[in-house]
Amino acid sequence: MKKTLLTLLAFAGIFSMNAQTSLFSENFEGTSGIALPAGWTNTSNATDGGWRTASPTAAYSASAGLSSQYFTLNALAGSTRSLGTNDDGCNCDKSNETVSSPVINCSGQSTVFLSFDMFYFEGSYNGANESLTLKVSNNGGTSYTNVATLTGVPDWTNMIFDISSVAANQSNVMIAFTYDDGADWLYGVGLDNFSVYAPAQRDIAGLTLDMYSYTANNTPYTLGGTMKNLGAVAVNSMDLNYKVDNGTVITQNLTGLNVASLATYNYSHGTAWTPTTTGNHTIKVWASNINGGADANNSNDTITFVTYTCSQVDQRVALYEGFSSSTCGPCAAANPGLHALLVANNANLPGGKVAVVKYQMNYPSPGNDPAYTTECNTRHTTFYGIGGIPQGEMDGGYSFSGHPAGLDQSIIDAATAVPAPVKINVTAIYNGASITVAGSVDAYANINGNNKVMIALVEDHINTADGGHGTQSNGETDWYEVMRKLGNGTNGSNIGNMTDGANYPFNVATTFTGYTGSGTGTPKIFTNINQMTAVIWVQDLTSKVVYQAGFADVVTAVNDVMSPLSTFDMFPNPAVDNTNIKFTLKNTNDVKVTVYNMMGQVVYSQNHGTMAAGLNQINLNSADFATGVYTLVLTAGDYKTTAKLNVQK
């Protein structure tokens, strides 16, 4: 399951038998082979026998397993066997394939709930759609009432339905699930932890606390999230409580509610929490005094979350990693919209919200993308385990994972709103055949893990008209943010466990020997140094979480043969009200000076026009600059030189 750094703490064990009356339960652990439990029945036209019980993660075969190449079930906590059917595994007739429970006695129960865990994509293929229907009978299976057409979910998800309209006070209740593959080659279904029960009258379960893993000291945070009414009656009033560490319980009385049975309630506590000390803090949120009475099931009440409060946090830059190919038709359809969205967020530009790396793959046939490298495949297949393209991963899959068409502004905004517990300082300088990426990572929290500095050198724009990439079979002519080389390899530069307040320097020189050339299948490196960007991110390679990302324009060293400058100096530095930029141009060139603050915002920009070869001087007025460190970029023609400008008032 993909997770998000804007942590939604999923409630585990939403169903509990406490204060409830169990009418029937089955977890499928007592079966063997692929047999169904006693009393369960199966009707199918499939050559594999239809519904079966087996290990959800084991490979599918005629006599074992539920998982196959494109229908891969994840592990379900506490489960070694599940009920399921797999159309991807057999590609056979699974129309109207039904599994039914034994008869369940619901006599004397005015309210009856059904709970089960489900893994089901509700996928499509070749224009066909798979479907899954929940049905209930109260006459021992003679006839059924359709209760719900089930909606696809991304992972194992607990589902609860009120089946009282069919099952209440009935003695011959049966539950059935009907799967239909739409007469094509679809995926399948996994089911587990099946329960029929009479619920307690009052039962509010805590589901999520929308809280950041890292918070800033002395900053107020509103505690909000989701709760669910698992009781038999609507909730009209309750107390909303929270406690931080061993502190005082903060209570807010809520009235005038109307939370129906099995409905969710989005809560927001009226008293914000403001952390005043750094380090880990445990937050607990729960509801009580439901409709003026006690909650009958306290086992599911409390949401517990741990956040690390930092002395400071950095503005997050989200990392978007895209996977595409010049032989992929769906990629050509998705890329223009993706590019427009990333441009709107100033991707790989000062002040931008997103750092972008795109890996070109060598499939589908003919698989001759000229920008493909084995590093692309390692990131795609080995690291992320991606099975198809186009695909996007934001922040290691925590903020977004899926088809690029699913990425939107709200996702980017949510990702960049998450406080970053590290800060990246970086420069990238081209000198001859190598690019040196150097800088440091400032840690604002204790962060244990397999933490690495990752560096990708990307070409900002490639066009087939440049003569170096041949004719592309999917019709695309332009590619952006194309990964040319991972500067420090697929394993990055090791940081390891980070300590609050520590600084971790890095210095990586990448040589592009063998990367120049032209023609289909040959990785052609930049023809203009101004088209190269170094993208840097800090990532735990085990959990895949990305703590922060950044980027730096690759600039030309003054002493490099390609540089238009032979000397560069800036004085005074530190400056108060002005500084002099002194440089020697090898040839007559257009000159521009731009100054960025630490947030990447432009605070000064001046085009100085054409300047003659030889010694030149520009006076920069810094009187309006606040005290701090700035990045000065001198552009001469197509080449850039950067320097740090310190201003002290």
C-alpha positions as CSV (number, residue, x, y, z in Angstrom):
1,M,0.0,0.0,0.0
2,K,1.3,3.5,-0.8
3,K,1.4,5.9,2.0
4,T,1.4,9.7,2.3
5,L,3.7,11.9,4.3
6,L,0.6,13.9,5.3
7,T,0.0,10.9,7.4
8,L,-3.5,9.4,7.6
9,L,-3.1,6.9,10.4
10,A,-5.3,4.1,9.2
11,F,-7.4,2.5,12.0
12,A,-6.4,-1.2,12.4
13,G,-8.9,-3.7,13.7
14,I,-12.0,-1.6,13.0
15,F,-14.2,-4.5,14.0
16,S,-14.3,-5.8,17.5
17,M,-16.6,-8.4,19.1
18,N,-16.7,-6.4,22.4
19,A,-20.3,-5.3,23.3
20,Q,-21.5,-6.8,20.0
21,T,-23.3,-10.1,19.3
22,S,-21.5,-12.4,16.9
23,L,-23.8,-14.3,14.6
24,F,-21.2,-15.8,12.3
25,S,-17.5,-15.4,11.5
26,E,-15.0,-17.0,9.1
27,N,-11.3,-16.1,8.6
28,F,-10.5,-19.1,6.2
29,E,-7.5,-20.2,8.3
30,G,-8.9,-23.7,8.9
31,T,-8.9,-24.8,5.3
32,S,-6.3,-26.7,3.3
33,G,-5.3,-26.8,-0.3
34,I,-7.8,-24.7,-2.2
35,A,-10.9,-26.1,-0.5
36,L,-13.7,-23.9,0.8
37,P,-14.8,-24.0,4.5
38,A,-17.6,-26.4,5.4
39,G,-21.0,-25.1,4.3
40,W,-19.6,-22.6,1.7
41,T,-20.7,-23.3,-1.9
42,N,-19.3,-22.2,-5.2
43,T,-20.8,-22.0,-8.7
44,S,-18.5,-21.3,-11.7
45,N,-17.9,-22.0,-15.3
46,A,-14.1,-21.4,-14.9
47,T,-11.6,-24.1,-15.7
48,D,-9.8,-23.4,-12.4
49,G,-12.8,-24.2,-10.3
50,G,-13.7,-20.6,-9.5
51,W,-13.6,-19.4,-5.9
52,R,-10.9,-20.9,-3.7
53,T,-9.1,-20.5,-0.4
54,A,-5.3,-20.2,-0.5
55,S,-2.4,-18.0,0.6
56,P,-3.2,-14.5,-0.7
57,T,0.5,-13.7,-1.6
58,A,1.5,-17.2,-3.0
59,A,1.8,-17.6,-6.8
60,Y,-1.4,-18.7,-8.6
61,S,-1.6,-22.2,-10.0
62,A,-4.4,-24.7,-10.6
63,S,-3.9,-26.0,-7.1
64,A,-2.5,-23.1,-5.0
65,G,-2.1,-19.4,-4.4
66,L,-4.2,-16.3,-5.2
67,S,-1.6,-13.9,-6.7
68,S,-0.6,-13.7,-10.3
69,Q,1.5,-11.2,-12.4
70,Y,-1.1,-8.5,-12.8
71,F,-3.3,-9.4,-9.8
72,T,-0.8,-9.3,-6.9
73,L,-2.4,-9.4,-3.5
74,N,-0.5,-7.7,-0.7
75,A,0.0,-9.3,2.7
76,L,-3.0,-8.9,5.0
77,A,-2.0,-8.5,8.7
78,G,-2.7,-11.6,10.7
79,S,-3.8,-13.7,7.7
80,T,-2.2,-16.7,6.0
81,R,-5.2,-17.7,3.9
82,S,-7.9,-15.8,2.1
83,L,-10.9,-16.5,-0.1
84,G,-10.6,-15.4,-3.7
85,T,-10.9,-15.9,-7.4
86,N,-8.2,-15.0,-10.0
87,D,-9.2,-14.3,-13.6
88,D,-5.7,-13.0,-14.5
89,G,-4.3,-16.4,-13.5
90,C,-6.5,-18.5,-15.7
91,N,-8.1,-16.1,-18.3
92,C,-11.1,-18.3,-18.3
93,D,-14.9,-17.9,-18.1
94,K,-15.6,-16.2,-14.8
95,S,-19.0,-14.7,-15.7
96,N,-21.6,-15.0,-12.9
97,E,-19.1,-16.8,-10.6
98,T,-20.7,-17.0,-7.1
99,V,-19.5,-18.0,-3.7
100,S,-22.1,-18.4,-0.9
101,S,-21.8,-18.7,2.9
102,P,-23.5,-21.3,5.1
103,V,-26.9,-20.4,6.6
104,I,-26.7,-17.8,9.3
105,N,-29.3,-17.4,12.1
106,C,-30.2,-13.8,12.7
107,S,-33.4,-14.4,14.7
108,G,-34.1,-11.8,17.4
109,Q,-31.7,-9.2,15.9
110,S,-33.2,-5.9,14.8
111,T,-29.9,-4.7,13.4
112,V,-27.5,-6.9,11.5
113,F,-24.1,-5.8,10.1
114,L,-21.7,-7.6,7.7
115,S,-18.0,-6.9,7.9
116,F,-15.2,-8.3,5.6
117,D,-11.8,-7.3,4.2
118,M,-11.6,-6.9,0.4
119,F,-8.9,-6.7,-2.2
120,Y,-10.5,-5.8,-5.6
121,F,-9.4,-3.4,-8.4
122,E,-12.7,-3.1,-10.3
123,G,-10.4,-3.0,-13.3
124,S,-10.9,-2.7,-17.1
125,Y,-9.1,-4.3,-20.0
126,N,-9.8,-4.2,-23.8
127,G,-13.0,-2.3,-23.0
128,A,-14.3,-4.9,-20.6
129,N,-15.0,-4.2,-16.9
130,E,-14.9,-6.6,-14.0
131,S,-17.7,-6.4,-11.4
132,L,-18.3,-7.7,-7.9
133,T,-21.8,-7.8,-6.3
134,L,-22.8,-8.4,-2.7
135,K,-26.1,-10.3,-2.3
136,V,-28.1,-11.5,0.7
137,S,-30.7,-14.2,0.9
138,N,-33.2,-14.7,3.8
139,N,-34.7,-18.0,2.5
140,G,-31.6,-20.2,2.5
141,G,-30.4,-19.3,-0.9
142,T,-33.6,-19.7,-2.9
143,S,-33.5,-16.1,-3.9
144,Y,-31.1,-13.2,-3.3
145,T,-31.3,-9.4,-2.9
146,N,-28.5,-7.3,-4.4
147,V,-27.2,-5.2,-1.5
148,A,-24.3,-3.4,-3.3
149,T,-22.1,-3.3,-6.4
150,L,-18.7,-3.0,-4.8
151,T,-16.3,-0.3,-5.7
152,G,-12.6,-1.0,-6.4
153,V,-10.0,-0.3,-3.7
154,P,-6.2,0.2,-3.9
155,D,-5.3,-2.4,-1.2
156,W,-6.9,-4.6,1.4
157,T,-9.8,-2.5,2.9
158,N,-12.3,-3.2,5.6
159,M,-15.9,-3.0,4.3
160,I,-19.0,-2.8,6.6
161,F,-22.7,-3.0,5.4
162,D,-26.0,-2.8,7.2
163,I,-27.9,-5.8,5.9
164,S,-30.8,-5.4,8.3
165,S,-33.4,-4.7,5.6
166,V,-32.9,-8.3,4.4
167,A,-31.4,-10.2,7.4
168,A,-33.0,-8.7,10.6
169,N,-35.0,-11.3,12.6
170,Q,-34.4,-13.9,9.8
171,S,-33.2,-17.5,10.5
172,N,-32.1,-18.6,7.0
173,V,-29.7,-15.8,6.0
174,M,-27.0,-16.5,3.4
175,I,-24.4,-14.1,2.1
176,A,-23.1,-14.3,-1.5
177,F,-20.5,-12.6,-3.7
178,T,-20.8,-12.7,-7.5
179,Y,-17.7,-11.9,-9.6
180,D,-18.0,-11.2,-13.4
181,D,-14.9,-10.8,-15.6
182,G,-16.9,-9.0,-18.4
183,A,-16.1,-11.8,-20.8
184,D,-12.4,-10.8,-21.0
185,W,-9.1,-11.2,-19.2
186,L,-9.5,-9.2,-16.0
187,Y,-8.0,-9.4,-12.5
188,G,-10.0,-11.0,-9.6
189,V,-11.0,-10.6,-5.9
190,G,-9.6,-11.4,-2.5
191,L,-11.9,-11.6,0.6
192,D,-11.1,-12.3,4.3
193,N,-12.2,-11.9,7.9
194,F,-15.9,-12.4,7.2
195,S,-18.3,-11.5,10.1
196,V,-22.0,-11.1,10.6
197,Y,-23.0,-9.5,13.9
198,A,-25.5,-7.4,15.8
199,P,-23.7,-4.0,16.6
200,A,-23.7,-2.2,19.8
201,Q,-26.0,0.8,20.1
202,R,-23.2,3.4,20.7
203,D,-19.8,2.8,19.1
204,I,-17.6,5.6,17.6
205,A,-14.3,4.4,16.1
206,G,-11.3,6.6,15.4
207,L,-10.1,6.2,11.9
208,T,-7.5,8.9,11.0
209,L,-5.5,11.8,12.4
210,D,-4.4,14.1,9.6
211,M,-1.1,15.0,11.2
212,Y,2.5,15.6,9.9
213,S,5.3,13.2,10.9
214,Y,7.4,16.3,11.5
215,T,6.2,19.6,13.1
216,A,7.7,23.0,13.8
217,N,8.2,24.2,17.4
218,N,5.9,27.0,18.5
219,T,3.6,26.5,15.6
220,P,-0.1,25.9,16.2
221,Y,-1.7,22.7,14.6
222,T,-5.4,22.0,14.3
223,L,-6.0,18.3,15.1
224,G,-8.5,16.9,12.6
225,G,-9.3,13.6,10.9
226,T,-12.1,11.1,10.5
227,M,-14.2,9.0,12.8
228,K,-16.9,6.4,12.0
229,N,-20.1,5.5,13.6
230,L,-20.1,1.7,14.0
231,G,-23.1,1.8,16.3
232,A,-26.7,0.9,15.5
233,V,-28.1,4.4,16.1
234,A,-27.2,7.9,14.8
235,V,-24.9,10.0,16.9
236,N,-26.3,13.4,17.8
237,S,-23.7,14.5,20.4
238,M,-20.3,13.5,21.7
239,D,-17.2,14.8,23.4
240,L,-14.1,15.2,21.2
241,N,-10.9,14.7,23.2
242,Y,-7.1,14.9,22.7
243,K,-4.1,14.5,24.9
244,V,-0.4,15.1,24.1
245,D,2.1,12.9,25.9
246,N,1.0,12.8,29.6
247,G,-0.6,16.3,29.5
248,T,-4.1,17.5,30.3
249,V,-7.1,16.1,28.3
250,I,-8.5,18.8,26.1
251,T,-12.2,18.3,25.5
252,Q,-14.7,19.9,23.2
253,N,-18.4,19.1,23.4
254,L,-20.1,18.6,20.1
255,T,-23.9,18.9,19.7
256,G,-26.4,19.1,16.8
257,L,-24.7,16.3,15.0
258,N,-26.4,13.7,12.8
259,V,-23.9,11.0,12.1
260,A,-25.9,8.1,10.7
261,S,-25.0,4.5,11.5
262,L,-21.9,3.5,9.4
263,A,-21.4,7.1,8.3
264,T,-18.0,8.9,8.7
265,Y,-17.6,12.2,10.6
266,N,-14.8,14.6,9.8
267,Y,-13.7,16.1,13.1
268,S,-11.6,19.3,13.8
269,H,-10.8,20.1,17.4
270,G,-11.5,23.7,18.3
271,T,-8.4,24.0,20.5
272,A,-5.2,23.9,18.5
273,W,-2.1,22.2,19.8
274,T,1.1,24.3,19.9
275,P,4.3,22.3,20.6
276,T,6.7,24.1,22.9
277,T,9.5,21.5,23.1
278,T,11.5,19.7,20.4
279,G,11.5,15.9,20.1
280,N,8.9,13.1,19.9
281,H,5.3,13.8,21.0
282,T,2.5,11.3,21.3
283,I,-0.9,12.6,20.4
284,K,-4.1,10.7,21.3
285,V,-7.6,11.6,20.0
286,W,-10.8,9.9,20.9
287,A,-14.6,10.5,21.3
288,S,-16.6,9.8,24.5
289,N,-20.0,10.6,26.0
290,I,-21.8,9.4,22.9
291,N,-25.4,10.7,22.9
292,G,-25.0,11.3,26.6
293,G,-23.8,7.7,27.3
294,A,-20.8,5.5,27.3
295,D,-19.2,4.1,24.2
296,A,-19.9,0.4,24.2
297,N,-16.6,-0.6,22.5
298,N,-13.5,1.2,23.8
299,S,-11.1,-1.0,21.9
300,N,-11.5,1.1,18.7
301,D,-11.8,4.6,20.2
302,T,-8.3,6.0,20.3
303,I,-6.2,7.3,17.4
304,T,-2.5,7.4,18.5
305,F,0.1,9.3,16.5
306,V,3.7,10.2,17.1
307,T,5.2,13.4,15.6
308,Y,8.7,14.8,15.9
309,T,8.8,18.5,16.7
310,C,11.8,20.2,15.1
311,S,13.4,23.4,16.2
312,Q,12.8,24.5,12.6
313,V,11.5,23.0,9.3
314,D,12.2,23.7,5.7
315,Q,9.7,24.5,2.9
316,R,9.2,21.2,1.1
317,V,10.0,20.7,-2.5
318,A,8.1,17.6,-3.8
319,L,10.0,15.0,-5.9
320,Y,8.2,13.7,-9.0
321,E,9.8,10.7,-10.7
322,G,8.2,9.8,-14.0
323,F,8.6,6.6,-16.1
324,S,7.9,6.8,-19.8
325,S,9.2,5.7,-23.2
326,S,9.4,7.0,-26.8
327,T,7.7,3.8,-28.0
328,C,4.8,4.0,-25.6
329,G,1.5,5.3,-27.1
330,P,-0.3,6.0,-23.7
331,C,2.8,7.9,-22.6
332,A,2.5,10.3,-25.6
333,A,-1.1,10.9,-24.6
334,A,-0.3,11.6,-21.0
335,N,2.9,13.6,-21.2
336,P,1.6,17.0,-22.5
337,G,-0.9,17.4,-19.7
338,L,1.8,16.3,-17.1
339,H,4.3,18.8,-18.6
340,A,1.8,21.6,-18.4
341,L,1.0,20.9,-14.7
342,L,4.7,20.7,-13.8
343,V,5.5,23.9,-15.7
344,A,2.7,25.6,-13.8
345,N,4.5,24.6,-10.6
346,N,7.9,25.9,-11.8
347,A,9.4,22.4,-11.9
348,N,13.3,22.5,-11.5
349,L,13.2,26.3,-11.4
350,P,14.1,28.6,-8.5
351,G,11.1,28.9,-6.2
352,G,9.5,25.8,-7.8
353,K,7.3,23.4,-5.9
354,V,8.5,20.2,-7.7
355,A,11.8,18.6,-8.5
356,V,11.4,16.4,-11.5
357,V,13.3,13.3,-12.9
358,K,12.0,11.3,-15.8
359,Y,13.4,7.9,-16.6
360,Q,13.0,6.6,-20.2
361,M,12.4,2.9,-20.4
362,N,13.2,0.3,-23.1
363,Y,9.7,-1.0,-23.7
364,P,7.3,-1.7,-25.3
365,S,8.7,-3.0,-28.6
366,P,10.8,-2.0,-30.4
367,G,12.3,-0.8,-27.1
368,N,14.9,1.6,-28.5
369,D,14.5,4.7,-26.5
370,P,17.7,6.6,-26.9
371,A,17.7,7.9,-23.4
372,Y,17.3,4.5,-21.7
373,T,20.0,3.4,-19.3
374,T,20.2,0.5,-16.9
375,E,19.9,3.0,-14.1
376,C,16.4,3.7,-15.4
377,N,15.5,0.1,-15.2
378,T,16.9,-0.3,-11.7
379,R,14.8,2.6,-10.5
380,H,11.7,1.3,-12.3
381,T,11.8,-2.4,-11.7
382,T,14.1,-3.1,-8.8
383,F,13.4,-0.1,-6.6
384,Y,9.7,0.7,-7.2
385,G,8.6,-2.6,-8.7
386,I,6.6,-0.9,-11.4
387,G,4.8,-3.1,-13.9
388,G,3.9,-0.7,-16.6
389,I,4.2,2.8,-18.1
390,P,3.3,5.7,-18.0
391,Q,3.8,5.8,-14.2
392,G,4.5,8.5,-11.7
393,E,5.9,8.4,-8.1
394,M,5.8,11.5,-5.9
395,D,7.9,11.5,-2.8
396,G,8.7,7.9,-3.1
397,G,5.0,7.0,-3.7
398,Y,3.9,8.5,-0.4
399,S,2.2,11.6,-1.9
400,F,1.2,10.0,-5.3
401,S,1.6,6.8,-7.1
402,G,-0.1,5.9,-10.4
403,H,-0.9,7.1,-13.9
404,P,0.3,10.7,-14.5
405,A,-3.2,11.7,-15.4
406,G,-4.1,11.2,-11.8
407,L,-1.7,13.8,-10.6
408,D,-3.3,17.2,-10.0
409,Q,-2.6,20.6,-8.3
410,S,-4.3,19.5,-5.1
411,I,-1.9,16.6,-4.7
412,I,1.1,18.8,-5.3
413,D,-0.2,21.4,-2.9
414,A,-0.7,18.8,-0.2
415,A,2.8,17.3,-0.8
416,T,4.5,20.7,-0.5
417,A,2.5,21.6,2.6
418,V,4.2,18.9,4.6
419,P,7.1,20.3,6.7
420,A,10.5,19.0,5.6
421,P,12.8,17.9,8.5
422,V,15.9,18.4,6.4
423,K,17.3,21.2,4.2
424,I,19.4,20.7,1.1
425,N,22.1,23.2,0.1
426,V,23.6,22.5,-3.3
427,T,25.6,23.8,-6.3
428,A,26.4,22.0,-9.6
429,I,29.4,23.1,-11.7
430,Y,30.4,21.8,-15.2
431,N,34.1,21.6,-15.9
432,G,35.2,19.7,-19.0
433,A,33.5,16.3,-19.2
434,S,32.3,16.2,-15.6
435,I,29.7,17.8,-13.4
436,T,30.5,18.3,-9.7
437,V,27.4,18.4,-7.5
438,A,28.4,19.6,-4.0
439,G,26.6,20.8,-0.9
440,S,25.2,19.6,2.4
441,V,22.1,18.3,4.2
442,D,21.0,20.0,7.4
443,A,19.1,17.7,9.7
444,Y,16.3,19.3,11.9
445,A,15.3,16.0,13.5
446,N,16.6,12.6,14.6
447,I,15.8,10.4,11.6
448,N,16.9,6.8,11.7
449,G,17.0,4.7,8.5
450,N,18.8,3.8,5.3
451,N,19.0,7.5,4.4
452,K,20.9,8.5,1.2
453,V,21.6,11.6,-0.9
454,M,20.4,10.8,-4.4
455,I,21.6,12.9,-7.4
456,A,20.1,12.8,-10.9
457,L,21.5,14.8,-13.8
458,V,18.7,15.6,-16.1
459,E,18.5,17.3,-19.5
460,D,15.8,20.0,-19.4
461,H,14.5,19.6,-23.0
462,I,15.2,17.1,-25.8
463,N,13.7,17.6,-29.3
464,T,13.9,15.0,-32.1
465,A,14.8,17.7,-34.5
466,D,18.3,18.0,-32.9
467,G,19.4,15.0,-35.0
468,G,20.4,12.9,-32.1
469,H,17.4,10.7,-31.3
470,G,16.0,9.4,-34.6
471,T,12.3,8.9,-35.3
472,Q,10.1,8.0,-32.3
473,S,7.4,5.4,-32.9
474,N,4.9,7.0,-30.5
475,G,4.9,10.3,-32.3
476,E,6.4,12.4,-29.6
477,T,8.9,15.1,-30.5
478,D,9.6,16.7,-27.1
479,W,10.8,15.3,-23.8
480,Y,11.5,17.2,-20.6
481,E,13.6,16.6,-17.4
482,V,15.1,13.5,-18.9
483,M,17.4,11.6,-16.6
484,R,20.9,11.2,-18.2
485,K,22.8,9.8,-15.3
486,L,22.5,9.1,-11.6
487,G,25.4,11.1,-10.3
488,N,26.2,8.8,-7.4
489,G,24.6,5.6,-8.7
490,T,21.4,3.8,-7.9
491,N,22.5,3.5,-4.2
492,G,23.3,7.2,-3.7
493,S,25.6,8.7,-1.1
494,N,25.2,7.3,2.4
495,I,24.0,9.4,5.3
496,G,22.5,6.7,7.6
497,N,20.9,7.8,10.8
498,M,20.6,11.6,11.0
499,T,21.0,13.6,14.2
500,D,19.0,16.8,14.9
501,G,21.3,19.7,14.3
502,A,23.9,17.8,12.3
503,N,25.2,18.7,8.9
504,Y,26.0,16.1,6.2
505,P,28.2,17.3,3.3
506,F,28.4,15.6,-0.1
507,N,30.6,16.1,-3.1
508,V,30.0,14.0,-6.2
509,A,31.9,14.4,-9.6
510,T,30.2,12.7,-12.5
511,T,32.0,12.1,-15.7
512,F,30.1,11.6,-19.0
513,T,32.7,9.6,-20.8
514,G,30.9,7.5,-23.5
515,Y,27.8,9.5,-23.3
516,T,28.3,11.8,-26.3
517,G,27.1,10.7,-29.7
518,S,24.1,10.7,-31.9
519,G,21.6,8.3,-33.5
520,T,18.8,6.1,-32.2
521,G,19.9,4.0,-29.2
522,T,22.8,6.2,-28.2
523,P,22.4,8.4,-25.1
524,K,23.2,11.9,-26.4
525,I,24.3,14.2,-23.7
526,F,23.6,17.9,-23.7
527,T,24.6,20.2,-26.6
528,N,24.1,23.2,-24.4
529,I,25.2,23.2,-20.7
530,N,22.3,25.6,-20.0
531,Q,20.0,22.6,-20.6
532,M,21.3,20.6,-17.7
533,T,19.9,20.5,-14.1
534,A,21.1,18.5,-11.0
535,V,18.1,17.1,-9.0
536,I,18.9,16.1,-5.4
537,W,16.8,14.4,-2.9
538,V,17.2,12.7,0.6
539,Q,15.5,9.3,0.6
540,D,15.3,6.3,2.9
541,L,16.0,3.5,0.4
542,T,14.3,1.0,2.6
543,S,10.9,2.7,3.3
544,K,11.2,4.8,0.1
545,V,10.1,8.0,2.0
546,V,11.6,11.2,0.5
547,Y,12.3,13.8,3.2
548,Q,13.2,16.7,0.9
549,A,14.1,17.4,-2.7
550,G,15.9,20.2,-4.5
551,F,17.7,21.2,-7.7
552,A,20.5,23.3,-9.0
553,D,21.2,24.7,-12.4
554,V,24.4,23.2,-13.8
555,V,26.7,26.2,-14.3
556,T,30.0,26.5,-16.1
557,A,33.2,26.9,-14.0
558,V,35.1,30.1,-14.7
559,N,38.3,28.1,-15.6
560,D,36.5,25.8,-17.9
561,V,37.3,26.0,-21.6
562,M,33.6,26.4,-22.4
563,S,33.1,29.2,-20.0
564,P,32.8,32.8,-21.5
565,L,34.5,34.1,-18.3
566,S,38.2,33.9,-17.5
567,T,38.0,35.7,-14.1
568,F,35.2,36.4,-11.6
569,D,35.2,38.2,-8.3
570,M,32.7,39.9,-6.0
571,F,33.6,42.5,-3.3
572,P,32.8,43.4,-0.6
573,N,31.3,40.1,0.4
574,P,29.7,40.2,3.0
575,A,28.1,43.4,1.6
576,V,26.0,46.1,3.3
577,D,24.5,48.4,0.7
578,N,26.3,47.4,-2.4
579,T,28.8,45.0,-3.9
580,N,30.9,45.1,-7.1
581,I,30.9,42.2,-9.5
582,K,34.1,42.1,-11.5
583,F,34.6,39.6,-14.3
584,T,36.6,39.1,-17.6
585,L,34.7,38.2,-20.7
586,K,36.6,36.1,-23.3
587,N,34.3,37.5,-26.0
588,T,31.6,40.1,-26.4
589,N,28.4,38.7,-24.8
590,D,25.0,39.6,-23.4
591,V,25.1,39.8,-19.6
592,K,22.4,39.4,-17.0
593,V,22.5,39.3,-13.2
594,T,19.9,37.6,-11.1
595,V,19.8,37.3,-7.3
596,Y,17.7,34.7,-5.4
597,N,16.9,34.6,-1.7
598,M,17.0,31.3,0.3
599,M,13.4,30.6,-0.7
600,G,14.4,30.7,-4.4
601,Q,12.5,33.9,-5.0
602,V,14.0,36.5,-7.3
603,V,14.9,39.7,-5.4
604,Y,16.9,41.3,-8.2
605,S,17.1,40.9,-11.9
606,Q,18.8,43.2,-14.4
607,N,19.7,42.7,-18.1
608,H,22.9,44.7,-18.7
609,G,22.9,44.2,-22.4
610,T,25.9,43.5,-24.6
611,M,29.3,43.9,-22.8
612,A,32.7,43.9,-24.6
613,A,35.4,41.4,-24.2
614,G,37.8,42.1,-21.4
615,L,37.5,43.3,-17.8
616,N,33.9,44.4,-16.8
617,Q,32.4,45.6,-13.6
618,I,28.8,45.8,-12.4
619,N,27.7,47.6,-9.2
620,L,24.9,45.8,-7.4
621,N,22.8,47.8,-5.0
622,S,21.9,45.6,-2.0
623,A,20.5,48.4,0.2
624,D,17.1,46.9,0.1
625,F,18.3,43.3,0.8
626,A,17.6,41.9,4.3
627,T,20.4,40.2,6.2
628,G,21.0,36.7,4.9
629,V,22.6,34.5,2.2
630,Y,21.7,35.0,-1.4
631,T,22.5,33.2,-4.7
632,L,23.9,35.5,-7.4
633,V,23.7,34.1,-11.0
634,L,25.7,35.9,-13.8
635,T,24.5,34.8,-17.2
636,A,26.8,35.4,-20.2
637,G,25.2,34.2,-23.4
638,D,24.1,30.7,-22.7
639,Y,26.3,30.1,-19.7
640,K,25.7,30.7,-16.0
641,T,28.1,31.3,-13.1
642,T,26.8,31.4,-9.6
643,A,28.2,32.8,-6.3
644,K,27.0,33.2,-2.8
645,L,26.4,36.7,-1.7
646,N,26.3,37.5,2.1
647,V,24.4,40.6,3.2
648,Q,24.9,41.9,6.7
649,K,23.1,45.0,8.0
